[in-house]
Amino acid sequence: MLIKVLSLLLGLAAVSLALQCYSCVITDSDKTCLDNPEAVQPGPSSVDCVQGNDCCTVVRGDRLEEKGTPWTFQRGCQPNCTKTGMEEVEDSTNVFYHTYCTTTLCNIGNGKEPLEDQIGGGGMDSITVDAVNANGVSSMDSPKIFSILILPALALFLGNNHN
């Protein structure tokens, strides 16, 4: 019985530690993803990334003659991500902005400016942004949740093995 409880707790803890990212796209009739990703309908507007070494992304494409008006825009999760920050790639007709970050719900903003410029400046690196989701849960709470679930279970397990 104790093994089943520990397995359940470990499974729940692993899910709570998954990186959570906004996931949405703009359409011709709905630009909610661009301005307010947490309000995208139908919900949920976020996903748990569980592939491993994940990052949250924002990809935005503007035509060179219409900079400021994206023709493509999406938020999501990328597995096996080795980047953080922002890069801009321009070709003969378009400019694409790619933003990468690694904290819960960090893929915010308009996708055209670095994350630290949209959070209030101060030179914060996108890796250290402490985003707060719509439920008021801080991205820094995942380790707390893990500790709350695992430490009591471990103590219970060790206590039962010494009797």
Z-matrix of the N, CA and C atoms (Angstrom, degrees):
N
C 1 1.452
C 2 1.526 1 110.87
N 3 1.332 2 116.22 1 -44.29
C 4 1.454 3 120.36 2 -178.79
C 5 1.524 4 110.91 3 -63.23
N 6 1.312 5 117.01 4 -37.40
C 7 1.468 6 121.24 5 178.88
C 8 1.524 7 110.13 6 -63.00
N 9 1.345 8 117.44 7 -40.67
C 10 1.464 9 121.21 8 178.77
C 11 1.518 10 110.64 9 -63.85
N 12 1.321 11 117.09 10 -42.41
C 13 1.467 12 121.29 11 179.49
C 14 1.525 13 110.26 12 -63.84
N 15 1.336 14 116.32 13 -44.86
C 16 1.468 15 119.90 14 178.97
C 17 1.525 16 111.18 15 -63.15
N 18 1.307 17 117.63 16 -40.78
C 19 1.463 18 121.07 17 178.46
C 20 1.516 19 111.05 18 -62.24
N 21 1.326 20 116.15 19 -42.80
C 22 1.465 21 120.77 20 177.88
C 23 1.519 22 110.84 21 -62.60
N 24 1.328 23 117.12 22 -46.13
C 25 1.461 24 120.66 23 179.89
C 26 1.524 25 111.77 24 -63.38
N 27 1.321 26 117.25 25 -40.92
C 28 1.462 27 120.20 26 178.03
C 29 1.518 28 111.06 27 -64.77
N 30 1.315 29 117.25 28 -38.74
C 31 1.459 30 120.98 29 177.34
C 32 1.507 31 111.91 30 -64.32
N 33 1.327 32 116.74 31 -44.02
C 34 1.462 33 120.71 32 177.30
C 35 1.517 34 111.34 33 -63.67
N 36 1.308 35 117.11 34 -40.09
C 37 1.461 36 120.73 35 179.48
C 38 1.519 37 110.32 36 -64.96
N 39 1.303 38 118.32 37 -40.46
C 40 1.467 39 120.92 38 179.48
C 41 1.514 40 110.96 39 -63.14
N 42 1.340 41 117.35 40 -41.00
C 43 1.458 42 120.77 41 178.02
C 44 1.522 43 110.28 42 -64.96
N 45 1.335 44 117.37 43 -40.40
C 46 1.460 45 119.91 44 -178.31
C 47 1.523 46 111.66 45 -67.88
N 48 1.341 47 117.80 46 -20.55
C 49 1.456 48 120.87 47 -179.37
C 50 1.523 49 112.59 48 -91.05
N 51 1.333 50 118.42 49 -5.74
C 52 1.457 51 120.97 50 178.71
C 53 1.525 52 109.47 51 -64.06
N 54 1.308 53 116.12 52 140.97
C 55 1.457 54 121.28 53 176.67
C 56 1.522 55 108.65 54 -67.85
N 57 1.311 56 116.56 55 131.31
C 58 1.457 57 121.42 56 179.11
C 59 1.525 58 108.68 57 -108.18
N 60 1.330 59 116.43 58 130.32
C 61 1.462 60 122.51 59 -178.51
C 62 1.528 61 110.14 60 -129.22
N 63 1.340 62 115.66 61 149.61
C 64 1.463 63 118.78 62 170.08
C 65 1.516 64 107.89 63 -65.79
N 66 1.336 65 116.37 64 144.19
C 67 1.457 66 121.56 65 -179.88
C 68 1.522 67 108.67 66 -138.78
N 69 1.340 68 115.52 67 110.85
C 70 1.456 69 120.31 68 -179.24
C 71 1.527 70 109.69 69 -168.26
N 72 1.317 71 115.95 70 168.26
C 73 1.463 72 122.61 71 175.53
C 74 1.525 73 108.42 72 -137.01
N 75 1.343 74 116.15 73 157.76
C 76 1.460 75 118.47 74 172.78
C 77 1.524 76 108.34 75 -90.04
N 78 1.316 77 114.57 76 154.02
C 79 1.466 78 121.31 77 172.42
C 80 1.521 79 107.16 78 -126.94
N 81 1.336 80 116.29 79 172.76
C 82 1.466 81 119.64 80 178.27
C 83 1.521 82 111.95 81 -58.94
N 84 1.329 83 116.54 82 -33.39
C 85 1.463 84 119.96 83 -175.74
C 86 1.537 85 114.03 84 -99.64
N 87 1.320 86 118.17 85 -10.30
C 88 1.468 87 119.82 86 -176.22
C 89 1.525 88 110.54 87 -139.50
N 90 1.324 89 115.80 88 112.56
C 91 1.475 90 122.48 89 179.93
C 92 1.530 91 112.12 90 -106.13
N 93 1.329 92 117.39 91 15.89
C 94 1.463 93 121.69 92 -177.35
C 95 1.524 94 111.78 93 -55.59
N 96 1.310 95 117.83 94 -38.36
C 97 1.465 96 121.66 95 -178.59
C 98 1.527 97 111.32 96 -59.41
N 99 1.319 98 117.43 97 -33.88
C 100 1.458 99 122.02 98 -178.79
C 101 1.524 100 111.49 99 -69.91
N 102 1.324 101 117.07 100 -44.56
C 103 1.462 102 121.12 101 -172.05
C 104 1.521 103 115.80 102 -100.38
N 105 1.334 104 117.38 103 -26.00
C 106 1.458 105 120.13 104 -171.49
C 107 1.534 106 109.90 105 -152.50
N 108 1.339 107 117.99 106 70.18
C 109 1.471 108 119.50 107 -171.85
C 110 1.524 109 114.85 108 -60.20
N 111 1.327 110 118.31 109 -28.40
C 112 1.466 111 119.14 110 -179.19
C 113 1.526 112 112.59 111 -71.59
N 114 1.345 113 117.55 112 -13.12
C 115 1.464 114 121.33 113 -179.02
C 116 1.529 115 113.50 114 -100.33
N 117 1.315 116 118.49 115 5.68
C 118 1.465 117 121.32 116 -178.26
C 119 1.519 118 110.02 117 -61.23
N 120 1.320 119 116.33 118 134.11
C 121 1.463 120 122.91 119 178.25
C 122 1.518 121 109.03 120 -121.68
N 123 1.296 122 123.71 121 148.24
C 124 1.453 123 121.72 122 -7.19
C 125 1.522 124 110.54 123 -71.61
N 126 1.320 125 115.80 124 146.53
C 127 1.454 126 121.14 125 -178.06
C 128 1.507 127 111.52 126 -78.01
N 129 1.299 128 119.93 127 -178.95
C 130 1.463 129 124.90 128 -4.42
C 131 1.528 130 110.90 129 -76.43
N 132 1.310 131 116.02 130 155.70
C 133 1.458 132 120.91 131 -177.69
C 134 1.516 133 112.32 132 -93.80
N 135 1.332 134 117.22 133 7.01
C 136 1.461 135 119.83 134 179.30
C 137 1.528 136 109.85 135 -135.74
N 138 1.327 137 115.13 136 160.21
C 139 1.463 138 121.25 137 179.55
C 140 1.518 139 109.11 138 -132.08
N 141 1.331 140 116.22 139 153.87
C 142 1.458 141 121.72 140 171.43
C 143 1.517 142 107.94 141 -90.08
N 144 1.312 143 116.45 142 124.00
C 145 1.466 144 121.76 143 178.76
C 146 1.519 145 107.80 144 -91.49
N 147 1.305 146 117.17 145 118.79
C 148 1.459 147 120.52 146 -174.58
C 149 1.523 148 112.80 147 -126.69
N 150 1.313 149 117.74 148 17.43
C 151 1.461 150 121.16 149 -177.63
C 152 1.526 151 112.40 150 -75.82
N 153 1.316 152 117.73 151 -32.28
C 154 1.459 153 121.75 152 -176.83
C 155 1.510 154 110.86 153 113.47
N 156 1.315 155 115.80 154 133.47
C 157 1.463 156 122.59 155 -178.63
C 158 1.529 157 110.65 156 51.99
N 159 1.320 158 115.85 157 46.07
C 160 1.454 159 121.95 158 -174.98
C 161 1.520 160 112.08 159 -84.56
N 162 1.326 161 114.88 160 161.24
C 163 1.455 162 121.08 161 168.29
C 164 1.525 163 107.67 162 -142.32
N 165 1.315 164 115.53 163 158.11
C 166 1.453 165 121.67 164 174.00
C 167 1.528 166 107.42 165 -88.11
N 168 1.318 167 116.06 166 148.69
C 169 1.460 168 120.02 167 -177.19
C 170 1.521 169 111.82 168 -133.38
N 171 1.318 170 114.32 169 155.25
C 172 1.460 171 123.30 170 166.02
C 173 1.526 172 104.93 171 -131.00
N 174 1.326 173 116.44 172 126.95
C 175 1.460 174 121.11 173 176.23
C 176 1.522 175 107.35 174 -122.58
N 177 1.324 176 114.59 175 124.90
C 178 1.466 177 120.83 176 -177.65
C 179 1.526 178 108.52 177 -130.44
N 180 1.331 179 115.92 178 137.71
C 181 1.456 180 120.89 179 176.13
C 182 1.518 181 110.43 180 -126.15
N 183 1.330 182 116.31 181 125.36
C 184 1.467 183 122.75 182 175.64
C 185 1.530 184 107.85 183 -117.34
N 186 1.315 185 117.41 184 144.00
C 187 1.462 186 120.21 185 171.12
C 188 1.527 187 107.27 186 -75.56
N 189 1.312 188 116.87 187 143.37
C 190 1.468 189 120.45 188 -177.09
C 191 1.518 190 111.90 189 -57.21
N 192 1.329 191 118.04 190 -38.44
C 193 1.473 192 120.17 191 -178.60
C 194 1.528 193 112.46 192 -77.55
N 195 1.337 194 117.30 193 -9.02
C 196 1.470 195 121.00 194 -179.44
C 197 1.523 196 110.94 195 -131.40
N 198 1.323 197 117.41 196 43.98
C 199 1.474 198 119.27 197 179.13
C 200 1.522 199 109.08 198 -56.82
N 201 1.306 200 115.42 199 137.17
C 202 1.462 201 120.76 200 -177.78
C 203 1.507 202 112.87 201 103.73
N 204 1.332 203 117.44 202 -12.64
C 205 1.461 204 122.34 203 178.09
C 206 1.524 205 108.15 204 -123.57
N 207 1.327 206 117.27 205 101.03
C 208 1.471 207 118.59 206 -177.49
C 209 1.522 208 111.98 207 -70.52
N 210 1.327 209 116.07 208 138.28
C 211 1.462 210 120.81 209 172.22
C 212 1.520 211 110.24 210 -97.26
N 213 1.330 212 116.63 211 -16.13
C 214 1.461 213 121.58 212 172.60
C 215 1.527 214 108.08 213 -142.70
N 216 1.320 215 115.70 214 143.24
C 217 1.464 216 120.24 215 -178.02
C 218 1.518 217 107.87 216 -160.91
N 219 1.325 218 116.39 217 129.96
C 220 1.467 219 119.43 218 176.16
C 221 1.523 220 111.01 219 -151.08
N 222 1.303 221 114.00 220 150.13
C 223 1.464 222 122.97 221 173.49
C 224 1.515 223 106.93 222 -117.15
N 225 1.332 224 116.66 223 145.90
C 226 1.448 225 117.99 224 178.93
C 227 1.506 226 113.15 225 -176.24
N 228 1.320 227 114.31 226 -158.11
C 229 1.445 228 123.86 227 -175.32
C 230 1.523 229 108.17 228 -124.88
N 231 1.327 230 116.54 229 138.43
C 232 1.459 231 120.88 230 178.06
C 233 1.525 232 109.57 231 -124.82
N 234 1.338 233 116.93 232 122.28
C 235 1.465 234 119.38 233 176.79
C 236 1.526 235 111.13 234 -76.11
N 237 1.316 236 114.91 235 159.67
C 238 1.463 237 121.93 236 177.13
C 239 1.521 238 112.29 237 52.00
N 240 1.301 239 115.17 238 45.87
C 241 1.462 240 121.81 239 -176.71
C 242 1.530 241 110.17 240 -86.70
N 243 1.297 242 116.16 241 132.41
C 244 1.469 243 120.35 242 179.66
C 245 1.518 244 111.93 243 -116.17
N 246 1.333 245 116.94 244 8.76
C 247 1.461 246 120.22 245 -175.11
C 248 1.521 247 111.56 246 -117.63
N 249 1.309 248 115.64 247 155.73
C 250 1.458 249 123.23 248 164.69
C 251 1.515 250 106.07 249 -139.81
N 252 1.312 251 116.23 250 160.71
C 253 1.456 252 120.03 251 -179.99
C 254 1.511 253 111.59 252 95.72
N 255 1.332 254 115.25 253 -153.14
C 256 1.453 255 120.56 254 -173.83
C 257 1.519 256 110.18 255 -136.54
N 258 1.326 257 115.90 256 145.77
C 259 1.450 258 120.45 257 173.01
C 260 1.525 259 109.11 258 -136.03
N 261 1.316 260 115.29 259 149.89
C 262 1.454 261 122.66 260 179.99
C 263 1.530 262 107.75 261 -120.01
N 264 1.339 263 115.97 262 128.67
C 265 1.456 264 121.42 263 -179.30
C 266 1.527 265 107.63 264 -124.96
N 267 1.323 266 115.57 265 124.89
C 268 1.465 267 120.37 266 -177.52
C 269 1.522 268 109.89 267 -118.13
N 270 1.349 269 115.93 268 137.95
C 271 1.455 270 120.25 269 170.90
C 272 1.527 271 107.88 270 -119.40
N 273 1.304 272 118.60 271 -161.35
C 274 1.465 273 120.77 272 -174.00
C 275 1.529 274 113.33 273 -71.38
N 276 1.331 275 118.68 274 -19.50
C 277 1.463 276 120.43 275 -177.65
C 278 1.524 277 115.08 276 -127.52
N 279 1.335 278 117.94 277 -18.04
C 280 1.467 279 120.94 278 -173.48
C 281 1.517 280 111.30 279 -133.73
N 282 1.320 281 113.81 280 159.88
C 283 1.458 282 120.46 281 167.76
C 284 1.530 283 106.25 282 -126.24
N 285 1.330 284 115.43 283 129.55
C 286 1.459 285 121.38 284 179.67
C 287 1.521 286 108.80 285 -112.73
N 288 1.328 287 115.62 286 135.89
C 289 1.457 288 122.37 287 177.43
C 290 1.526 289 107.17 288 -112.74
N 291 1.317 290 117.09 289 127.62
C 292 1.464 291 122.72 290 178.97
C 293 1.524 292 107.58 291 -120.14
N 294 1.330 293 116.51 292 122.24
C 295 1.460 294 121.99 293 178.88
C 296 1.518 295 108.48 294 -117.62
N 297 1.341 296 116.13 295 135.30
C 298 1.462 297 123.04 296 -179.11
C 299 1.526 298 108.65 297 -128.19
N 300 1.334 299 117.50 298 135.98
C 301 1.461 300 121.40 299 176.80
C 302 1.520 301 109.13 300 -150.35
N 303 1.321 302 116.90 301 164.32
C 304 1.469 303 119.60 302 -170.96
C 305 1.525 304 114.71 303 -130.78
N 306 1.315 305 118.33 304 25.36
C 307 1.461 306 119.92 305 173.53
C 308 1.520 307 109.17 306 -119.27
N 309 1.308 308 116.16 307 158.75
C 310 1.454 309 121.63 308 -175.64
C 311 1.530 310 112.12 309 -55.07
N 312 1.334 311 114.95 310 128.10
C 313 1.462 312 124.30 311 177.47
C 314 1.528 313 112.72 312 53.61
N 315 1.315 314 115.95 313 37.00
C 316 1.467 315 120.71 314 -178.49
C 317 1.520 316 112.91 315 -84.09
N 318 1.340 317 118.59 316 -14.41
C 319 1.464 318 120.23 317 -176.42
C 320 1.528 319 110.77 318 -82.67
N 321 1.333 320 113.19 319 69.48
C 322 1.459 321 123.28 320 -178.80
C 323 1.528 322 108.35 321 -106.71
N 324 1.300 323 116.01 322 -177.98
C 325 1.458 324 121.06 323 174.61
C 326 1.511 325 113.60 324 85.06
N 327 1.338 326 114.26 325 179.78
C 328 1.460 327 120.49 326 -173.33
C 329 1.525 328 113.77 327 -85.83
N 330 1.324 329 117.59 328 -2.05
C 331 1.444 330 121.00 329 176.97
C 332 1.509 331 114.79 330 78.79
N 333 1.315 332 117.80 331 -3.15
C 334 1.462 333 121.99 332 -177.34
C 335 1.520 334 111.96 333 -105.80
N 336 1.321 335 116.33 334 -14.03
C 337 1.457 336 122.26 335 -177.82
C 338 1.519 337 109.24 336 -126.34
N 339 1.334 338 117.82 337 148.20
C 340 1.466 339 119.56 338 176.63
C 341 1.520 340 111.04 339 -56.44
N 342 1.326 341 116.51 340 149.03
C 343 1.460 342 121.12 341 -176.84
C 344 1.516 343 113.05 342 -56.27
N 345 1.329 344 118.53 343 -40.35
C 346 1.468 345 119.44 344 -177.21
C 347 1.520 346 111.49 345 -63.58
N 348 1.351 347 119.01 346 -27.97
C 349 1.453 348 121.65 347 177.67
C 350 1.518 349 111.56 348 -70.65
N 351 1.335 350 117.45 349 -24.61
C 352 1.449 351 121.33 350 -176.21
C 353 1.517 352 112.80 351 -97.01
N 354 1.315 353 116.88 352 -6.66
C 355 1.460 354 120.55 353 -177.86
C 356 1.521 355 110.51 354 -104.51
N 357 1.284 356 118.00 355 -3.63
C 358 1.447 357 119.72 356 176.91
C 359 1.509 358 112.95 357 121.47
N 360 1.327 359 117.45 358 7.52
C 361 1.464 360 119.94 359 175.04
C 362 1.505 361 111.59 360 76.60
N 363 1.313 362 115.82 361 -154.17
C 364 1.445 363 120.84 362 -179.88
C 365 1.506 364 112.77 363 84.92
N 366 1.328 365 117.50 364 6.37
C 367 1.457 366 120.70 365 175.49
C 368 1.513 367 114.31 366 71.27
N 369 1.317 368 119.17 367 23.98
C 370 1.457 369 120.26 368 179.66
C 371 1.512 370 109.57 369 -69.41
N 372 1.300 371 118.06 370 135.88
C 373 1.450 372 123.32 371 176.08
C 374 1.518 373 108.38 372 -78.69
N 375 1.313 374 117.75 373 144.33
C 376 1.460 375 120.78 374 -177.09
C 377 1.521 376 112.15 375 -62.16
N 378 1.321 377 118.14 376 -21.98
C 379 1.462 378 120.34 377 179.45
C 380 1.526 379 110.50 378 -69.93
N 381 1.320 380 118.50 379 -29.95
C 382 1.449 381 120.97 380 -174.08
C 383 1.523 382 113.44 381 -99.11
N 384 1.323 383 118.26 382 6.62
C 385 1.452 384 120.81 383 179.57
C 386 1.522 385 109.08 384 -65.82
N 387 1.326 386 117.34 385 128.32
C 388 1.458 387 122.08 386 177.96
C 389 1.520 388 107.39 387 -101.17
N 390 1.327 389 116.96 388 87.32
C 391 1.454 390 121.02 389 -179.17
C 392 1.522 391 109.36 390 -73.95
N 393 1.323 392 116.21 391 150.02
C 394 1.457 393 122.00 392 175.22
C 395 1.514 394 106.82 393 -118.57
N 396 1.327 395 116.41 394 124.86
C 397 1.458 396 118.63 395 -177.40
C 398 1.525 397 111.06 396 -79.47
N 399 1.339 398 115.91 397 -178.60
C 400 1.460 399 121.09 398 -175.06
C 401 1.521 400 112.69 399 -63.36
N 402 1.326 401 118.35 400 -22.41
C 403 1.459 402 121.74 401 178.77
C 404 1.522 403 112.23 402 -89.02
N 405 1.339 404 117.52 403 3.50
C 406 1.455 405 121.31 404 179.40
C 407 1.511 406 113.77 405 79.90
N 408 1.342 407 117.87 406 15.82
C 409 1.460 408 121.44 407 -179.55
C 410 1.519 409 108.50 408 -91.45
N 411 1.302 410 116.06 409 124.88
C 412 1.453 411 121.34 410 -179.62
C 413 1.513 412 110.20 411 -76.55
N 414 1.344 413 115.52 412 146.87
C 415 1.467 414 119.36 413 176.52
C 416 1.518 415 111.32 414 -64.25
N 417 1.311 416 117.59 415 -18.30
C 418 1.450 417 121.08 416 -179.83
C 419 1.527 418 111.62 417 -82.65
N 420 1.358 419 118.12 418 -1.40
C 421 1.457 420 121.21 419 -178.36
C 422 1.525 421 113.64 420 -81.61
N 423 1.332 422 119.74 421 -17.30
C 424 1.464 423 120.61 422 -178.35
C 425 1.518 424 112.45 423 -57.63
N 426 1.349 425 120.09 424 -46.22
C 427 1.464 426 118.33 425 176.52
C 428 1.527 427 112.27 426 -62.09
N 429 1.327 428 117.65 427 -32.51
C 430 1.463 429 120.71 428 178.46
C 431 1.526 430 109.73 429 -66.20
N 432 1.337 431 116.24 430 -43.89
C 433 1.457 432 120.44 431 179.34
C 434 1.523 433 109.56 432 -60.72
N 435 1.324 434 116.35 433 -43.93
C 436 1.460 435 121.34 434 178.65
C 437 1.526 436 110.32 435 -58.01
N 438 1.335 437 116.85 436 -47.13
C 439 1.464 438 121.08 437 -179.53
C 440 1.519 439 111.76 438 -63.95
N 441 1.316 440 116.92 439 -39.41
C 442 1.460 441 121.05 440 -178.56
C 443 1.524 442 110.68 441 -66.10
N 444 1.327 443 117.44 442 -35.65
C 445 1.461 444 120.46 443 -178.49
C 446 1.526 445 112.93 444 -83.57
N 447 1.311 446 117.77 445 -43.44
C 448 1.459 447 121.44 446 -170.64
C 449 1.520 448 112.91 447 -81.55
N 450 1.310 449 118.11 448 -44.71
C 451 1.465 450 119.82 449 -175.00
C 452 1.526 451 113.22 450 -60.75
N 453 1.340 452 119.79 451 -46.23
C 454 1.475 453 118.11 452 177.05
C 455 1.529 454 112.38 453 -63.74
N 456 1.333 455 117.79 454 -37.93
C 457 1.462 456 120.31 455 179.42
C 458 1.527 457 110.78 456 -64.81
N 459 1.318 458 116.06 457 -41.74
C 460 1.455 459 120.42 458 178.45
C 461 1.528 460 110.56 459 -63.88
N 462 1.316 461 117.30 460 -43.44
C 463 1.464 462 121.11 461 178.60
C 464 1.532 463 110.61 462 -61.95
N 465 1.321 464 116.41 463 -41.63
C 466 1.461 465 120.94 464 178.34
C 467 1.529 466 110.39 465 -63.23
N 468 1.298 467 116.68 466 -44.57
C 469 1.455 468 122.00 467 179.83
C 470 1.530 469 111.01 468 -62.44
N 471 1.322 470 116.48 469 -48.11
C 472 1.455 471 119.77 470 -179.16
C 473 1.519 472 111.33 471 -66.98
N 474 1.324 473 117.00 472 -36.69
C 475 1.462 474 121.01 473 178.69
C 476 1.519 475 112.40 474 -63.98
N 477 1.329 476 116.51 475 -38.72
C 478 1.471 477 121.25 476 179.46
C 479 1.526 478 112.56 477 -73.02
N 480 1.308 479 118.07 478 -25.14
C 481 1.466 480 121.15 479 -179.56
C 482 1.519 481 112.85 480 -81.43
N 483 1.311 482 118.60 481 -15.76
C 484 1.459 483 121.42 482 -179.74
C 485 1.521 484 112.84 483 -91.79
N 486 1.319 485 118.17 484 -4.95
C 487 1.468 486 120.87 485 -178.34
C 488 1.488 487 111.86 486 -90.97
